[in-house]
């Protein structure tokens, strides 16, 4: 396993590269979902629907399509004269090779 010229360093570098790509992939999916829902919630809040239930329903449909684990009752919408406030929160578990689980907490607060 030892290379007479370079030693074991190239193997360690390759292993570190593989581990970092794996971790980047596993953690990027939940964060992508969070930022996608935040963007969609901002766009939905800009609509003039005048009903909190219609806002909740649209945001819930987007969350379902992104496979975000929230319920309709977890979404809070406040409609005022000039603004709409949307908030929700959820947790996602990232399983790393079955040995370690990381719980990520996401809080979404949008006001438009």
MDAnalysis code that builds the backbone (N, CA, C; Angstrom):
import MDAnalysis as mda
import numpy as np

u = mda.Universe.empty(336, n_residues=112, atom_resindex=np.repeat(np.arange(112), 3), trajectory=True)
u.add_TopologyAttr("name", ["N", "CA", "C"] * 112)
u.add_TopologyAttr("resid", np.arange(1, 113))
u.add_TopologyAttr("resname", ["UNK", "UNK", "UNK", "UNK", "UNK", "UNK", "UNK", "UNK", "UNK", "UNK", "UNK", "UNK", "UNK", "UNK", "UNK", "UNK", "UNK", "UNK", "UNK", "UNK", "UNK", "UNK", "UNK", "UNK", "UNK", "UNK", "UNK", "UNK", "UNK", "UNK", "UNK", "UNK", "UNK", "UNK", "UNK", "UNK", "UNK", "UNK", "UNK", "UNK", "UNK", "UNK", "UNK", "UNK", "UNK", "UNK", "UNK", "UNK", "UNK", "UNK", "UNK", "UNK", "UNK", "UNK", "UNK", "UNK", "UNK", "UNK", "UNK", "UNK", "UNK", "UNK", "UNK", "UNK", "UNK", "UNK", "UNK", "UNK", "UNK", "UNK", "UNK", "UNK", "UNK", "UNK", "UNK", "UNK", "UNK", "UNK", "UNK", "UNK", "UNK", "UNK", "UNK", "UNK", "UNK", "UNK", "UNK", "UNK", "UNK", "UNK", "UNK", "UNK", "UNK", "UNK", "UNK", "UNK", "UNK", "UNK", "UNK", "UNK", "UNK", "UNK", "UNK", "UNK", "UNK", "UNK", "UNK", "UNK", "UNK", "UNK", "UNK", "UNK"])
u.atoms.positions = np.array([
    [0.817, -1.182, 0.000],
    [0.000, 0.000, 0.000],
    [0.869, 1.258, 0.000],
    [2.073, 1.136, 0.381],
    [2.957, 2.302, 0.395],
    [3.586, 2.513, -0.966],
    [3.558, 3.733, -1.378],
    [4.193, 4.143, -2.619],
    [5.597, 4.628, -2.275],
    [6.633, 4.128, -2.946],
    [7.995, 4.525, -2.573],
    [8.232, 6.036, -2.738],
    [7.504, 6.671, -3.613],
    [7.744, 8.100, -3.831],
    [6.882, 8.987, -2.941],
    [5.611, 8.643, -2.788],
    [4.701, 9.558, -2.117],
    [4.208, 9.098, -0.763],
    [4.480, 7.895, -0.392],
    [4.001, 7.405, 0.884],
    [2.497, 7.152, 0.863],
    [1.878, 7.337, 1.974],
    [0.450, 7.047, 2.126],
    [-0.407, 8.300, 1.955],
    [0.208, 9.456, 1.792],
    [-0.514, 10.729, 1.698],
    [-1.544, 10.773, 0.567],
    [-1.267, 10.283, -0.614],
    [-2.291, 10.333, -1.670],
    [-3.548, 9.541, -1.308],
    [-3.395, 8.422, -0.618],
    [-4.549, 7.622, -0.230],
    [-5.391, 8.341, 0.820],
    [-4.717, 9.013, 1.731],
    [-5.437, 9.773, 2.746],
    [-6.178, 10.934, 2.104],
    [-5.560, 11.603, 1.158],
    [-6.210, 12.713, 0.454],
    [-7.430, 12.240, -0.327],
    [-7.326, 11.113, -0.987],
    [-8.457, 10.563, -1.738],
    [-9.589, 10.177, -0.791],
    [-9.239, 9.557, 0.339],
    [-10.246, 9.188, 1.327],
    [-10.945, 10.425, 1.890],
    [-10.195, 11.464, 2.193],
    [-10.787, 12.703, 2.690],
    [-11.677, 13.358, 1.638],
    [-11.298, 13.288, 0.397],
    [-12.111, 13.833, -0.683],
    [-13.434, 13.082, -0.805],
    [-13.384, 11.769, -0.733],
    [-14.599, 10.952, -0.823],
    [-15.517, 11.231, 0.357],
    [-14.965, 11.325, 1.556],
    [-15.772, 11.602, 2.752],
    [-16.413, 12.985, 2.658],
    [-15.668, 13.974, 2.200],
    [-16.230, 15.325, 2.107],
    [-17.324, 15.412, 1.040],
    [-17.183, 14.719, -0.071],
    [-18.231, 14.698, -1.097],
    [-19.484, 14.010, -0.547],
    [-19.310, 12.921, 0.174],
    [-20.446, 12.208, 0.769],
    [-21.179, 13.095, 1.769],
    [-20.441, 13.738, 2.668],
    [-21.066, 14.616, 3.657],
    [-21.751, 15.811, 2.993],
    [-21.130, 16.364, 1.973],
    [-21.740, 17.468, 1.244],
    [-23.049, 17.058, 0.606],
    [-23.090, 15.879, 0.045],
    [-24.324, 15.379, -0.566],
    [-25.413, 15.168, 0.479],
    [-25.081, 14.510, 1.587],
    [-26.076, 14.189, 2.608],
    [-26.661, 15.446, 3.260],
    [-25.840, 16.487, 3.459],
    [-26.329, 17.696, 4.110],
    [-26.927, 18.699, 3.133],
    [-26.606, 18.595, 1.868],
    [-27.121, 19.576, 0.913],
    [-28.605, 19.366, 0.610],
    [-29.091, 18.155, 0.675],
    [-30.490, 17.875, 0.349],
    [-31.453, 18.580, 1.316],
    [-31.294, 18.452, 2.642],
    [-32.220, 19.175, 3.537],
    [-32.117, 20.693, 3.396],
    [-30.913, 21.206, 3.192],
    [-30.767, 22.647, 3.048],
    [-31.354, 23.140, 1.722],
    [-31.252, 22.337, 0.684],
    [-31.894, 22.696, -0.576],
    [-33.408, 22.806, -0.380],
    [-33.993, 21.828, 0.318],
    [-35.437, 21.852, 0.575],
    [-35.838, 23.102, 1.349],
    [-35.030, 23.462, 2.354],
    [-35.327, 24.643, 3.161],
    [-35.331, 25.908, 2.305],
    [-34.273, 26.110, 1.527],
    [-34.186, 27.328, 0.718],
    [-35.225, 27.349, -0.406],
    [-35.573, 26.186, -0.950],
    [-36.609, 26.132, -1.982],
    [-37.968, 26.489, -1.391],
    [-38.288, 25.969, -0.203],
    [-39.568, 26.307, 0.424],
    [-39.599, 27.774, 0.839],
    [-38.489, 28.293, 1.302],
    [-38.432, 29.703, 1.681],
    [-38.691, 30.600, 0.472],
    [-38.104, 30.269, -0.646],
    [-38.317, 31.037, -1.866],
    [-39.769, 30.945, -2.327],
    [-40.335, 29.752, -2.298],
    [-41.726, 29.566, -2.706],
    [-42.675, 30.282, -1.748],
    [-42.394, 30.226, -0.444],
    [-43.246, 30.907, 0.531],
    [-43.204, 32.413, 0.321],
    [-42.046, 32.935, -0.024],
    [-41.923, 34.366, -0.321],
    [-42.760, 34.734, -1.548],
    [-42.696, 33.900, -2.568],
    [-43.501, 34.155, -3.780],
    [-44.991, 34.045, -3.502],
    [-45.388, 33.072, -2.715],
    [-46.804, 32.898, -2.383],
    [-47.289, 34.058, -1.517],
    [-46.451, 34.523, -0.600],
    [-46.844, 35.635, 0.281],
    [-47.048, 36.927, -0.503],
    [-46.431, 37.048, -1.640],
    [-46.599, 38.243, -2.472],
    [-47.948, 38.265, -3.195],
    [-48.584, 37.110, -3.301],
    [-49.899, 37.051, -3.934],
    [-50.925, 37.729, -3.043],
    [-51.961, 38.243, -3.630],
    [-53.012, 38.895, -2.849],
    [-54.215, 37.959, -2.735],
    [-54.100, 37.004, -1.828],
    [-55.159, 36.012, -1.660],
    [-56.164, 36.411, -0.589],
    [-55.761, 37.228, 0.374],
    [-56.622, 37.758, 1.443],
    [-57.123, 36.711, 2.429],
    [-56.820, 35.464, 2.242],
    [-57.283, 34.414, 3.142],
    [-56.083, 33.616, 3.652],
    [-55.984, 33.510, 4.969],
    [-54.865, 32.770, 5.563],
    [-54.914, 31.299, 5.170],
    [-56.094, 30.732, 5.035],
    [-56.222, 29.317, 4.677],
    [-55.707, 29.041, 3.262],
    [-55.923, 29.962, 2.353],
    [-55.429, 29.769, 0.980],
    [-53.909, 29.823, 0.952],
    [-53.312, 30.744, 1.724],
    [-51.850, 30.803, 1.825],
    [-51.304, 29.506, 2.409],
    [-51.935, 29.047, 3.500],
    [-51.484, 27.812, 4.148],
    [-51.551, 26.631, 3.192],
    [-52.635, 26.543, 2.454],
    [-52.820, 25.414, 1.542],
    [-51.755, 25.409, 0.441],
    [-51.485, 26.570, -0.142],
    [-50.467, 26.652, -1.197],
    [-49.078, 26.310, -0.668],
    [-48.751, 26.814, 0.505],
    [-47.434, 26.528, 1.087],
    [-47.328, 25.052, 1.450],
    [-48.406, 24.484, 1.967],
    [-48.400, 23.063, 2.313],
    [-48.209, 22.192, 1.064],
    [-48.837, 22.552, -0.032],
    [-48.665, 21.798, -1.280],
    [-47.225, 21.852, -1.764],
    [-46.588, 23.016, -1.647],
    [-45.171, 23.132, -2.036],
    [-44.296, 22.289, -1.124],
    [-44.601, 22.302, 0.181],
    [-43.827, 21.502, 1.131],
    [-43.973, 20.011, 0.839],
    [-45.176, 19.597, 0.489],
    [-45.390, 18.191, 0.127],
    [-44.601, 17.809, -1.112],
    [-44.585, 18.692, -2.104],
    [-43.858, 18.374, -3.330],
    [-42.347, 18.312, -3.089],
    [-41.855, 19.039, -2.090],
    [-40.436, 18.994, -1.733],
    [-40.126, 17.908, -0.708],
    [-41.157, 17.178, -0.271],
    [-41.035, 16.097, 0.715],
    [-40.508, 16.612, 2.054],
    [-41.044, 17.754, 2.481],
    [-40.694, 18.329, 3.777],
    [-41.705, 17.799, 4.800],
    [-41.219, 17.288, 5.928],
    [-42.116, 16.649, 6.905],
    [-42.849, 17.644, 7.802],
    [-43.832, 18.354, 7.248],
    [-44.670, 19.235, 8.058],
    [-46.132, 18.934, 7.762],
    [-46.979, 19.325, 8.681],
    [-48.420, 19.175, 8.528],
    [-49.030, 20.544, 8.263],
    [-50.253, 20.550, 7.784],
    [-50.956, 21.796, 7.518],
    [-51.110, 22.620, 8.796],
    [-51.286, 21.951, 9.914],
    [-51.452, 22.659, 11.191],
    [-50.142, 23.263, 11.701],
    [-49.006, 22.879, 11.142],
    [-47.707, 23.426, 11.549],
    [-47.396, 24.766, 10.892],
    [-48.181, 25.161, 9.917],
    [-47.925, 26.401, 9.181],
    [-48.786, 27.507, 9.783],
    [-48.131, 28.596, 10.160],
    [-48.837, 29.742, 10.743],
    [-48.782, 30.904, 9.773],
    [-49.950, 31.460, 9.462],
    [-50.043, 32.576, 8.515],
    [-50.809, 33.704, 9.188],
    [-50.256, 34.902, 9.085],
    [-50.905, 36.096, 9.611],
    [-51.062, 37.083, 8.458],
    [-52.308, 37.422, 8.150],
    [-52.599, 38.348, 7.053],
    [-52.999, 39.686, 7.654],
    [-52.248, 40.722, 7.311],
    [-52.563, 42.088, 7.747],
    [-52.860, 42.924, 6.516],
    [-53.119, 44.197, 6.723],
    [-53.452, 45.068, 5.592],
    [-52.350, 45.121, 4.540],
    [-51.118, 45.325, 4.979],
    [-50.022, 45.521, 4.030],
    [-49.006, 44.389, 4.013],
    [-49.198, 43.362, 4.805],
    [-48.178, 42.319, 4.855],
    [-48.790, 40.958, 5.161],
    [-48.030, 39.954, 4.810],
    [-48.373, 38.566, 5.103],
    [-47.161, 37.954, 5.783],
    [-47.386, 37.322, 6.910],
    [-46.303, 36.672, 7.644],
    [-46.553, 35.169, 7.668],
    [-45.534, 34.407, 7.266],
    [-45.619, 32.953, 7.223],
    [-44.499, 32.391, 8.089],
    [-44.835, 31.436, 8.949],
    [-43.798, 30.795, 9.748],
    [-44.141, 29.328, 9.960],
    [-43.110, 28.529, 10.021],
    [-43.229, 27.101, 10.295],
    [-41.858, 26.591, 10.715],
    [-41.833, 25.406, 11.252],
    [-40.558, 24.793, 11.621],
    [-40.692, 23.279, 11.507],
    [-39.555, 22.633, 11.323],
    [-39.531, 21.175, 11.215],
    [-38.123, 20.677, 11.471],
    [-38.022, 19.374, 11.641],
    [-36.733, 18.718, 11.855],
    [-36.528, 17.672, 10.776],
    [-35.284, 17.549, 10.376],
    [-34.914, 16.466, 9.457],
    [-33.708, 15.750, 10.023],
    [-33.711, 14.430, 9.894],
    [-32.596, 13.622, 10.378],
    [-31.729, 13.215, 9.197],
    [-30.434, 13.407, 9.358],
    [-29.473, 12.993, 8.347],
    [-28.734, 11.788, 8.907],
    [-28.880, 10.654, 8.239],
    [-28.261, 9.416, 8.672],
    [-26.933, 9.242, 7.937],
    [-25.860, 9.130, 8.695],
    [-24.533, 8.992, 8.103],
    [-24.059, 7.546, 8.230],
    [-24.228, 6.792, 7.170],
    [-23.805, 5.398, 7.063],
    [-24.385, 4.495, 8.143],
    [-25.500, 4.888, 8.740],
    [-26.131, 4.063, 9.754],
    [-25.463, 4.105, 11.113],
    [-24.376, 4.844, 11.261],
    [-23.659, 4.902, 12.527],
    [-23.957, 6.165, 13.326],
    [-24.263, 7.232, 12.648],
    [-24.436, 8.511, 13.319],
    [-25.597, 9.257, 12.672],
    [-26.446, 9.828, 13.499],
    [-27.587, 10.584, 13.005],
    [-27.490, 12.019, 13.501],
    [-27.656, 12.954, 12.575],
    [-27.630, 14.375, 12.898],
    [-29.034, 14.923, 12.691],
    [-29.550, 15.629, 13.683],
    [-30.872, 16.229, 13.590],
    [-30.696, 17.703, 13.231],
    [-31.311, 18.100, 12.129],
    [-31.253, 19.485, 11.675],
    [-32.595, 20.145, 11.945],
    [-32.568, 21.301, 12.602],
    [-33.786, 22.071, 12.883],
    [-33.882, 23.226, 11.915],
    [-35.039, 23.358, 11.264],
    [-35.260, 24.434, 10.320],
    [-36.434, 25.301, 10.793],
    [-36.246, 26.601, 10.788],
    [-37.287, 27.577, 11.115],
    [-37.472, 28.491, 9.928],
    [-38.669, 28.543, 9.418],
    [-38.980, 29.372, 8.263],
    [-39.822, 30.564, 8.717],
    [-39.330, 31.760, 8.510],
    [-40.055, 32.990, 8.811],
    [-39.960, 33.910, 7.608],
    [-41.107, 34.183, 7.012],
    [-41.154, 35.033, 5.826],
    [-42.185, 36.124, 6.064],
    [-41.820, 37.348, 5.748],
    [-42.768, 38.449, 5.818],
    [-42.666, 39.273, 4.550],
    [-43.757, 39.373, 3.849],
    [-43.800, 40.134, 2.591],
    [-44.945, 41.118, 2.641],
])
